[in-house]
Amino acid sequence: MLLRSFRTVELLRRISTSSVFRYRTSPSLLQRCNGFQSYLPHRVTTTESPLPSHISRFCSSQSANSQNENRHTTLSSPVSSRKVNNRKISRRRKAGKSLSISPAADAVDLALDSVVKIFTVSTSPSYFLPWQNKSQRESMGSGFVISGRKIITNAHVVADHSFVLVRKHGSSIKHRAEVQAVGHECDLAILVVDSEVFWEGMNALELGDIPFLQEAVAVVGYPQGGDNISVTKGVVSRVEPTQYVHGATQLMAIQIDAAINPGNSGGPAIMGNKVAGVAFQNLSGAENIGYIIPTPVIKHFINGVEECGKYIGFCSMGVSCQPMENGELRSGFQMSSEMTGVLVSKINPLSDAHKILKKDDVLLAFDGVPIANDGTVPFRNRERITFDHLVSMKKPDETALVKVLREGKEHEFSITLRPLQPLVPVHQFDQLPSYYIFAGFVFVPLTQPYLHEYGEDWYNTSPRTLCHRALKDLPKKAGQQLVIVSQVLMDDINTGYERLAELQVNKVNGVEVNNLRHLCQLIENCNTEKLRIDLDDESRVIVLNYQSAKIATSLILKRHRIASAISSDLLIEQNPETELASCSAV
């Protein structure tokens, strides 16, 4: 039986090497040959095979020892040029084979002495009960060594951390790590390890450039499903600004088709012998769509930390723009046929642009780069990207030259760029929430983490007015906060006011409230018998006997086992703007 199978295979081999090209126009023979080709190496054709199973298994084992014979069956060129083409295809196949294997092989070689596993113990605060924390939790992630004895990872890997350990490949020892800097907007963090034992044999990875489309990358890390290092391969599918889930910001990201699973976060995506990005998120509900943070964002983060000693953020121009793709819209703002740009619809009062630009201005160019009607600018070879990327890559207090069309006339303005904070913070990692309790009323600043306490569907389940203000309102002055009554701790002093929770505080004794610290000062320094608090655009009012309310506050705190009526951060005078200005001047 084995001899018969061998003769059958030998007959097929002779047919494939001598007869295929004579009868290459015969559909039936080509069908049979194509079925045979599906078992040859480096070939993706039809999945069906007319050959019996015992022959196909034998052919597969033979193909490893007779690659030259197998290559003949894949050619469709004339017999006269068969030898020349065989040599060319052989070289192409060898090159292709080395290219397909080298990214992962190189990545493994580099990663063994560079990529580490990170163990984090974290505790998040409760925003409904801001004087206490939630349960402790443990998580794992990845990171890699860069120059200067530093480890790069994701911010969400160490967010709200209380204890961080790192372990290098091939070691059973975990070393204590400290978080030197965290940038939650860009989802990056820098760790440092003091142990000299840890750094023995460790090599730093070098940051490369943005890869082009279809370039191969290898993602290295410690994803779920095992304890050892893992490498997955993929190619670059897209490069464009993307929503960073952790920081809720829009920054450049690279989409790849390599699997990025929980635990991969913070690991490097290696292209050649350099880092092309940091793995940080994937697209839920889709297969093999992952995202990595590109090197320009990483370098911007690292340079900012090195220059100022801490994370300083990404710049914003502070304007909201409308695309001008409609011809009548462009005509209505006196744009010529050669002009392109976007319409300024809203300006942040705290930005430098608020002093220079006006509503209904048309932004034509940013730093000499023309802005298209859809808000994009040229990027690399026949690619486009939103002009926000050019803004975000600027350093704090750096200026940009903006060309503007105003009432039919072109102007050029120099605008200073700096990081801008929203009226309602989108995240508050690594810090305890602020609160102030008086007469059982719990006052807190409105934040998106507070709204997130209403669950995953917080946009629909949280109070509609608070949600709208959190997403739409802009600050009118520096240091402004929206202060709300989050809940009422019941007592005789506040009976009848229990339904006044989840409302904004507007005034205290007729004075408009700027922020929570200001409210605390207004109440603590009250010198009248009655204390009046206006809520929700002055449609609700609270009136208390001040001295009785102070006495009741102590009893309420004791009853609910609350250590302090005021959060520790309100006791420390801080001026973030002054700190940022002094840092930028360095």
C-alpha positions as CSV (number, residue, x, y, z in Angstrom):
1,M,0.0,0.0,0.0
2,L,2.9,2.4,0.9
3,L,4.6,1.5,-2.4
4,R,1.3,2.2,-4.3
5,S,1.0,5.6,-2.6
6,F,4.6,6.5,-3.4
7,R,4.0,5.6,-7.1
8,T,0.9,7.7,-7.2
9,V,2.7,10.7,-5.8
10,E,5.6,10.2,-8.1
11,L,3.2,10.1,-11.1
12,L,1.6,13.4,-9.9
13,R,5.0,14.9,-9.5
14,R,6.0,14.0,-13.1
15,I,2.7,15.5,-14.3
16,S,3.2,18.7,-12.4
17,T,6.8,19.2,-13.7
18,S,6.4,18.2,-17.3
19,S,2.8,18.5,-18.4
20,V,1.2,21.4,-16.7
21,F,2.6,24.1,-19.0
22,R,1.7,22.1,-22.1
23,Y,-1.9,21.9,-20.9
24,R,-2.2,25.1,-18.9
25,T,-5.3,26.1,-20.8
26,S,-7.2,23.0,-19.7
27,P,-9.6,23.9,-16.9
28,S,-9.9,20.4,-15.6
29,L,-6.2,19.9,-15.3
30,L,-5.6,23.3,-13.8
31,Q,-8.3,22.5,-11.2
32,R,-6.6,19.3,-10.2
33,C,-3.2,21.0,-10.1
34,N,-4.5,23.9,-8.0
35,G,-5.9,21.4,-5.6
36,F,-2.4,19.9,-5.3
37,Q,-0.9,23.3,-4.8
38,S,-2.9,23.9,-1.7
39,Y,-0.6,21.5,0.1
40,L,2.7,23.1,-0.9
41,P,4.6,25.6,1.3
42,H,4.1,29.4,1.0
43,R,0.9,29.0,-1.0
44,V,-2.6,30.2,-0.3
45,T,-5.1,29.0,-2.9
46,T,-8.2,26.9,-2.7
47,T,-8.9,25.0,0.5
48,E,-10.3,22.0,-1.3
49,S,-8.1,19.1,-2.4
50,P,-9.1,16.3,-4.8
51,L,-6.2,14.2,-3.5
52,P,-6.9,11.4,-1.0
53,S,-5.9,12.1,2.6
54,H,-3.0,9.7,2.6
55,I,-1.5,11.2,-0.5
56,S,-1.9,14.8,0.8
57,R,-0.2,13.9,4.0
58,F,2.7,12.3,2.1
59,C,3.0,15.3,-0.2
60,S,3.2,17.6,2.8
61,S,6.1,15.7,4.2
62,Q,7.8,15.5,0.8
63,S,7.5,19.2,0.2
64,A,10.1,19.9,2.9
65,N,12.7,17.8,1.0
66,S,11.8,18.8,-2.6
67,Q,11.1,22.5,-2.5
68,N,12.5,23.0,-6.0
69,E,10.1,20.5,-7.5
70,N,7.1,22.0,-5.7
71,R,7.9,25.5,-6.9
72,H,7.4,24.4,-10.5
73,T,3.7,23.7,-9.9
74,T,3.1,27.3,-8.8
75,L,4.4,28.9,-12.0
76,S,2.2,30.0,-14.8
77,S,4.8,31.4,-17.1
78,P,6.0,29.8,-20.3
79,V,8.3,26.8,-20.2
80,S,11.1,28.7,-22.0
81,S,11.6,31.1,-19.0
82,R,10.9,28.5,-16.3
83,K,14.5,28.3,-15.0
84,V,15.0,32.1,-14.8
85,N,11.7,32.7,-13.1
86,N,12.3,29.8,-10.7
87,R,15.5,31.5,-9.5
88,K,13.7,34.9,-9.2
89,I,10.8,33.5,-7.3
90,S,13.1,31.5,-5.1
91,R,14.8,34.7,-4.1
92,R,11.5,36.5,-3.5
93,R,10.2,33.6,-1.4
94,K,13.3,33.5,0.7
95,A,13.1,37.3,1.2
96,G,9.4,37.1,1.9
97,K,9.9,34.3,4.4
98,S,12.6,36.3,6.2
99,L,10.4,39.4,6.3
100,S,7.4,37.6,7.7
101,I,9.4,35.9,10.4
102,S,11.9,38.7,11.3
103,P,9.6,41.1,13.1
104,A,8.5,38.6,15.7
105,A,12.0,37.0,15.9
106,D,13.6,40.4,16.4
107,A,10.9,41.5,18.8
108,V,11.5,38.5,21.0
109,D,15.3,39.1,21.0
110,L,14.8,42.7,22.0
111,A,12.0,42.0,24.4
112,L,13.7,39.4,26.5
113,D,16.0,42.0,28.1
114,S,13.6,45.0,27.9
115,V,9.9,44.2,28.5
116,V,8.7,43.7,32.1
117,K,5.5,42.6,33.7
118,I,3.9,45.1,36.0
119,F,1.8,44.2,39.1
120,T,-0.4,47.0,40.5
121,V,-2.4,47.2,43.6
122,S,-4.9,50.1,43.4
123,T,-7.7,51.7,45.3
124,S,-10.2,54.0,43.7
125,P,-12.2,56.6,45.7
126,S,-16.0,56.6,46.1
127,Y,-17.4,59.8,44.6
128,F,-20.8,59.3,46.3
129,L,-19.0,58.9,49.6
130,P,-15.9,60.9,49.0
131,W,-14.5,60.4,52.5
132,Q,-13.8,56.7,51.9
133,N,-12.3,54.4,49.3
134,K,-13.6,51.4,47.4
135,S,-12.3,47.9,47.7
136,Q,-8.6,47.3,46.9
137,R,-8.0,45.5,43.5
138,E,-5.1,44.0,41.7
139,S,-4.2,44.2,38.1
140,M,-1.3,43.4,35.7
141,G,0.2,45.1,32.7
142,S,3.3,45.4,30.6
143,G,6.1,47.9,30.2
144,F,9.5,48.4,28.6
145,V,12.8,50.0,29.5
146,I,14.0,53.2,27.8
147,S,17.2,55.2,28.3
148,G,17.8,56.8,31.6
149,R,16.8,53.7,33.6
150,K,13.1,54.4,33.1
151,I,10.1,52.1,32.3
152,I,7.3,53.2,30.0
153,T,3.8,51.9,30.5
154,N,0.2,53.0,30.3
155,A,-1.3,55.4,32.7
156,H,-4.3,53.1,33.2
157,V,-2.0,50.3,34.3
158,V,-0.9,52.3,37.4
159,A,-4.0,54.6,37.9
160,D,-5.0,55.1,41.5
161,H,-2.1,52.9,42.5
162,S,-1.0,52.2,46.1
163,F,1.7,49.7,45.4
164,V,3.6,48.8,42.2
165,L,5.9,45.8,41.5
166,V,7.8,44.9,38.3
167,R,9.3,41.6,37.2
168,K,11.7,41.1,34.3
169,H,11.7,38.2,31.9
170,G,13.3,35.0,33.3
171,S,13.2,36.2,36.9
172,S,11.1,35.1,39.8
173,I,11.8,38.2,41.8
174,K,9.5,41.2,41.9
175,H,11.0,44.6,42.5
176,R,9.3,47.7,44.0
177,A,8.7,50.5,41.5
178,E,7.8,54.1,41.9
179,V,5.6,56.1,39.6
180,Q,7.7,59.2,38.5
181,A,5.2,60.8,36.2
182,V,1.7,60.1,34.8
183,G,-0.1,61.6,31.8
184,H,-3.7,60.4,31.9
185,E,-4.6,62.3,28.7
186,C,-2.1,60.4,26.7
187,D,-2.4,57.3,28.8
188,L,1.4,57.1,29.5
189,A,3.4,56.7,32.7
190,I,7.1,56.5,33.7
191,L,8.2,54.1,36.4
192,V,11.6,54.0,38.2
193,V,13.2,51.1,40.1
194,D,16.0,51.7,42.6
195,S,17.1,48.1,42.8
196,E,20.5,47.6,41.1
197,V,19.8,43.8,40.8
198,F,16.8,44.6,38.6
199,W,18.9,46.6,36.1
200,E,21.5,43.9,35.6
201,G,21.3,42.7,32.0
202,M,18.5,45.1,31.1
203,N,18.7,46.9,27.7
204,A,16.9,50.1,26.8
205,L,14.7,50.2,23.7
206,E,14.9,53.0,21.2
207,L,11.9,55.0,19.9
208,G,11.5,54.9,16.2
209,D,9.2,56.8,13.7
210,I,5.6,56.4,12.7
211,P,5.3,53.3,10.6
212,F,3.7,53.4,7.2
213,L,0.6,51.6,6.2
214,Q,1.0,47.8,5.9
215,E,4.3,47.8,7.7
216,A,4.7,44.8,10.0
217,V,4.8,45.3,13.8
218,A,5.1,42.9,16.7
219,V,3.3,43.5,20.0
220,V,5.2,42.2,23.0
221,G,3.7,41.9,26.5
222,Y,2.1,39.8,29.1
223,P,-1.6,39.4,28.1
224,Q,-4.1,37.3,30.0
225,G,-4.0,33.5,29.4
226,G,-0.5,32.9,30.7
227,D,2.4,34.1,32.8
228,N,5.2,34.2,30.2
229,I,6.0,36.8,27.6
230,S,3.8,36.8,24.5
231,V,4.4,38.1,20.9
232,T,1.6,38.8,18.4
233,K,2.2,40.0,14.8
234,G,0.2,42.4,12.7
235,V,0.4,45.2,10.2
236,V,-0.4,48.9,10.4
237,S,-4.0,49.5,9.2
238,R,-4.6,53.2,9.9
239,V,-2.9,56.3,11.4
240,E,-5.2,59.1,12.6
241,P,-6.4,61.0,15.7
242,T,-8.4,58.6,17.9
243,Q,-10.4,58.8,21.1
244,Y,-8.2,57.7,24.0
245,V,-10.6,55.9,26.3
246,H,-8.6,56.3,29.5
247,G,-8.0,60.1,29.2
248,A,-11.1,60.9,27.0
249,T,-8.9,62.9,24.7
250,Q,-8.4,63.0,20.9
251,L,-4.7,62.3,20.0
252,M,-2.9,60.5,17.2
253,A,-3.1,56.7,17.4
254,I,-2.0,53.8,15.1
255,Q,-4.5,51.0,14.4
256,I,-3.0,47.6,13.9
257,D,-4.5,44.1,13.3
258,A,-2.4,42.4,16.0
259,A,-4.3,41.1,19.0
260,I,-4.2,43.4,22.0
261,N,-5.7,41.8,25.0
262,P,-5.9,42.7,28.7
263,G,-2.3,42.6,30.1
264,N,-0.8,43.8,26.8
265,S,-1.3,47.4,27.9
266,G,2.0,49.2,28.2
267,G,3.9,46.8,26.1
268,P,5.9,47.9,23.0
269,A,5.0,47.5,19.4
270,I,8.3,46.8,17.7
271,M,9.1,47.5,14.1
272,G,12.6,46.3,13.1
273,N,14.8,47.0,16.1
274,K,12.9,50.1,17.4
275,V,9.7,50.9,19.2
276,A,6.8,52.1,16.9
277,G,4.3,52.6,19.7
278,V,2.8,51.5,23.0
279,A,-0.2,49.1,23.1
280,F,-3.0,50.7,25.0
281,Q,-6.5,49.7,23.8
282,N,-8.6,47.7,21.4
283,L,-12.0,48.0,19.7
284,S,-14.6,46.1,21.5
285,G,-16.9,43.9,19.4
286,A,-14.3,43.7,16.6
287,E,-11.7,41.1,16.0
288,N,-8.0,42.0,15.9
289,I,-8.4,45.7,15.9
290,G,-5.9,47.2,18.4
291,Y,-4.4,50.6,18.9
292,I,-0.9,51.8,19.8
293,I,0.3,55.2,21.0
294,P,2.7,56.5,18.3
295,T,6.2,57.8,19.1
296,P,5.5,61.5,18.6
297,V,3.0,61.4,21.5
298,I,5.4,59.3,23.6
299,K,8.3,61.7,22.9
300,H,6.1,64.7,23.7
301,F,5.2,63.2,27.0
302,I,8.8,62.2,27.9
303,N,10.3,65.6,26.9
304,G,7.7,67.5,28.9
305,V,8.5,65.5,32.0
306,E,12.3,65.9,31.5
307,E,12.0,69.7,31.0
308,C,9.5,70.5,33.8
309,G,10.0,67.5,36.2
310,K,6.3,66.6,35.8
311,Y,3.6,66.0,33.3
312,I,2.4,69.3,31.8
313,G,-0.3,68.1,29.3
314,F,-1.0,68.7,25.6
315,C,-1.8,72.1,24.2
316,S,-5.2,73.2,22.9
317,M,-6.1,76.3,20.9
318,G,-9.5,76.5,22.8
319,V,-11.7,76.8,19.7
320,S,-14.6,74.6,18.4
321,C,-14.9,74.6,14.6
322,Q,-17.5,73.7,12.0
323,P,-16.5,72.1,8.7
324,M,-17.2,74.3,5.6
325,E,-17.8,71.6,3.0
326,N,-21.0,73.2,1.8
327,G,-20.5,75.7,-1.1
328,E,-23.3,78.1,0.0
329,L,-21.7,78.2,3.5
330,R,-18.3,79.2,2.1
331,S,-20.0,81.8,-0.2
332,G,-21.8,83.3,2.8
333,F,-18.5,84.0,4.5
334,Q,-17.0,85.5,1.4
335,M,-14.5,82.7,0.7
336,S,-13.0,82.6,-2.8
337,S,-13.0,79.3,-4.8
338,E,-9.3,78.8,-3.9
339,M,-9.8,79.2,-0.2
340,T,-10.4,76.3,2.2
341,G,-10.9,76.3,6.0
342,V,-13.1,75.8,9.0
343,L,-15.5,78.1,10.8
344,V,-14.9,79.2,14.4
345,S,-18.1,78.5,16.3
346,K,-17.0,78.6,20.0
347,I,-14.0,79.9,21.9
348,N,-12.8,79.0,25.4
349,P,-12.8,82.2,27.5
350,L,-9.6,81.0,29.2
351,S,-7.6,80.6,26.0
352,D,-5.3,83.1,24.3
353,A,-7.5,82.7,21.2
354,H,-10.4,84.3,23.1
355,K,-8.5,87.6,23.0
356,I,-7.6,87.4,19.3
357,L,-10.2,85.3,17.4
358,K,-13.9,86.0,17.0
359,K,-16.9,83.8,16.4
360,D,-17.5,83.4,12.7
361,D,-13.8,83.7,11.8
362,V,-12.6,81.3,9.2
363,L,-9.3,79.5,10.0
364,L,-7.5,79.2,6.7
365,A,-4.0,77.9,7.8
366,F,-2.1,76.8,10.9
367,D,1.6,77.5,10.9
368,G,1.6,77.9,7.2
369,V,-0.2,74.6,6.6
370,P,-3.5,75.0,4.7
371,I,-6.6,73.6,6.5
372,A,-9.1,71.8,4.2
373,N,-12.8,72.4,4.4
374,D,-13.2,69.2,6.5
375,G,-10.6,70.4,9.0
376,T,-7.7,68.1,7.8
377,V,-4.2,68.9,6.8
378,P,-1.7,66.9,4.6
379,F,0.1,64.1,6.4
380,R,2.8,61.9,4.8
381,N,2.1,60.3,1.5
382,R,-1.5,60.9,0.3
383,E,-2.7,60.8,3.9
384,R,-4.6,63.4,5.8
385,I,-5.1,64.2,9.5
386,T,-7.1,66.7,11.5
387,F,-5.2,69.9,12.2
388,D,-5.8,69.4,16.0
389,H,-2.7,67.1,15.8
390,L,-0.5,70.1,14.9
391,V,-1.9,72.0,17.9
392,S,-1.4,69.1,20.3
393,M,2.2,68.6,19.4
394,K,3.1,72.2,20.4
395,K,4.9,72.9,23.7
396,P,3.2,75.0,26.4
397,D,3.5,78.7,25.8
398,E,4.7,78.1,22.3
399,T,3.1,80.4,19.6
400,A,1.4,79.4,16.4
401,L,0.8,81.6,13.3
402,V,-2.9,81.4,12.3
403,K,-4.2,82.8,9.0
404,V,-7.9,84.0,9.4
405,L,-10.6,85.2,7.0
406,R,-12.6,87.9,8.8
407,E,-15.4,89.7,7.0
408,G,-13.8,89.0,3.6
409,K,-10.3,90.1,4.6
410,E,-7.3,87.9,5.4
411,H,-5.4,88.4,8.7
412,E,-2.5,86.6,10.4
413,F,-2.4,86.3,14.2
414,S,0.1,84.8,16.6
415,I,-1.6,82.8,19.3
416,T,0.0,81.3,22.4
417,L,-1.0,77.7,23.1
418,R,-1.2,76.0,26.4
419,P,-3.1,73.1,28.0
420,L,-6.6,74.0,28.9
421,Q,-8.7,72.4,31.6
422,P,-12.5,71.9,31.1
423,L,-15.1,73.3,33.5
424,V,-16.0,69.7,34.5
425,P,-12.9,67.5,34.8
426,V,-13.2,64.3,32.7
427,H,-11.0,62.3,35.1
428,Q,-9.4,62.6,38.6
429,F,-7.0,59.7,38.9
430,D,-4.4,59.5,41.7
431,Q,-6.2,62.0,43.9
432,L,-8.9,62.0,46.5
433,P,-12.2,63.8,45.6
434,S,-12.9,67.1,47.3
435,Y,-15.8,67.5,49.6
436,Y,-17.3,69.8,52.3
437,I,-20.0,68.8,54.8
438,F,-22.2,71.4,56.6
439,A,-25.5,70.7,58.3
440,G,-25.7,67.3,56.6
441,F,-25.4,68.8,53.1
442,V,-22.5,67.1,51.2
443,F,-21.0,69.7,48.7
444,V,-18.7,68.4,46.0
445,P,-17.4,69.8,42.7
446,L,-19.1,68.2,39.6
447,T,-16.8,65.8,37.8
448,Q,-17.3,63.2,35.2
449,P,-16.1,60.4,37.6
450,Y,-19.0,61.5,39.8
451,L,-21.4,60.9,37.0
452,H,-19.7,57.6,36.2
453,E,-20.9,56.4,39.6
454,Y,-24.4,56.1,38.1
455,G,-23.2,53.1,36.1
456,E,-22.0,52.2,32.6
457,D,-25.0,54.0,31.1
458,W,-24.3,57.1,33.1
459,Y,-25.2,59.4,30.2
460,N,-28.8,58.3,30.4
461,T,-29.1,57.5,34.1
462,S,-27.3,60.5,35.7
463,P,-29.2,63.8,36.3
464,R,-29.9,65.3,32.9
465,T,-29.1,68.9,33.9
466,L,-25.7,67.9,35.5
467,C,-24.8,65.7,32.5
468,H,-25.6,68.5,30.0
469,R,-23.5,71.0,31.9
470,A,-20.6,68.6,32.3
471,L,-20.4,68.1,28.5
472,K,-21.4,71.5,27.2
473,D,-20.5,74.3,29.5
474,L,-17.2,76.2,29.3
475,P,-15.4,77.9,32.2
476,K,-15.8,81.7,32.5
477,K,-12.9,82.3,34.7
478,A,-9.8,80.5,36.1
479,G,-10.4,78.1,38.9
480,Q,-14.1,77.9,38.4
481,Q,-16.0,74.8,39.4
482,L,-19.6,73.7,39.4
483,V,-20.4,72.9,43.0
484,I,-23.4,70.6,43.7
485,V,-25.2,69.1,46.7
486,S,-24.5,65.4,46.1
487,Q,-26.6,64.1,49.0
488,V,-28.2,65.1,52.3
489,L,-27.3,63.2,55.5
490,M,-30.6,63.4,57.3
491,D,-30.9,65.2,60.6
492,D,-33.5,67.5,62.3
493,I,-31.6,70.5,61.0
494,N,-32.2,69.6,57.4
495,T,-35.6,68.1,57.5
496,G,-37.6,69.0,54.5
497,Y,-34.5,69.6,52.4
498,E,-33.8,65.9,51.7
499,R,-35.0,66.3,48.0
500,L,-32.6,69.1,47.2
501,A,-29.8,66.7,46.3
502,E,-28.1,66.7,42.9
503,L,-28.6,70.5,42.4
504,Q,-26.0,73.1,41.6
505,V,-25.0,75.7,44.3
506,N,-25.2,79.2,42.9
507,K,-24.9,81.6,45.8
508,V,-24.2,81.8,49.5
509,N,-25.7,84.8,51.3
510,G,-26.0,86.5,47.9
511,V,-22.4,85.9,46.8
512,E,-21.8,83.9,43.7
513,V,-19.9,80.7,44.3
514,N,-16.7,80.3,42.2
515,N,-15.6,76.8,43.5
516,L,-15.8,74.5,46.4
517,R,-13.0,76.2,48.4
518,H,-14.8,79.5,47.9
519,L,-18.1,78.0,49.2
520,C,-16.3,76.6,52.2
521,Q,-14.8,80.0,53.0
522,L,-18.2,81.7,52.6
523,I,-19.9,79.3,55.0
524,E,-17.1,79.2,57.6
525,N,-16.8,83.0,57.6
526,C,-20.5,83.6,57.9
527,N,-21.3,86.4,60.4
528,T,-25.1,86.5,60.1
529,E,-27.7,84.6,62.1
530,K,-29.2,83.0,59.0
531,L,-27.3,81.2,56.3
532,R,-29.0,81.3,52.8
533,I,-27.9,79.0,50.0
534,D,-29.4,79.5,46.5
535,L,-29.5,76.3,44.3
536,D,-30.2,75.5,40.7
537,D,-30.3,78.9,39.0
538,E,-31.9,80.3,42.2
539,S,-35.0,78.2,41.8
540,R,-34.5,76.4,45.2
541,V,-33.4,78.0,48.5
542,I,-31.9,76.6,51.7
543,V,-32.1,78.7,54.9
544,L,-30.4,77.6,58.1
545,N,-29.7,78.9,61.6
546,Y,-26.0,79.2,61.3
547,Q,-25.0,78.4,64.9
548,S,-27.5,75.5,65.1
549,A,-26.2,74.1,61.8
550,K,-22.6,74.2,63.1
551,I,-23.6,72.2,66.2
552,A,-25.6,69.7,64.1
553,T,-22.6,69.2,61.7
554,S,-20.5,67.7,64.5
555,L,-23.3,65.3,65.5
556,I,-23.9,64.2,61.9
557,L,-20.2,63.5,61.4
558,K,-20.1,61.3,64.5
559,R,-23.2,59.5,63.6
560,H,-21.9,58.6,60.1
561,R,-18.4,57.9,61.3
562,I,-16.9,60.6,59.1
563,A,-13.5,61.7,60.3
564,S,-13.5,65.3,58.9
565,A,-16.1,67.7,57.5
566,I,-13.6,69.0,54.9
567,S,-11.3,67.2,52.5
568,S,-7.5,67.6,53.1
569,D,-6.9,69.3,49.7
570,L,-9.2,72.3,50.7
571,L,-6.9,73.0,53.7
572,I,-3.9,73.5,51.4
573,E,-3.7,76.7,49.3
574,Q,-2.7,75.9,45.8
575,N,-2.4,77.9,42.6
576,P,-2.1,75.5,39.6
577,E,-1.8,78.3,37.1
578,T,1.2,79.8,38.9
579,E,2.9,76.3,39.0
580,L,2.3,75.8,35.3
581,A,3.7,79.2,34.4
582,S,6.9,78.7,36.5
583,C,7.3,75.3,34.9
584,S,6.9,76.7,31.4
585,A,9.4,79.4,32.0
586,V,12.2,76.9,32.8
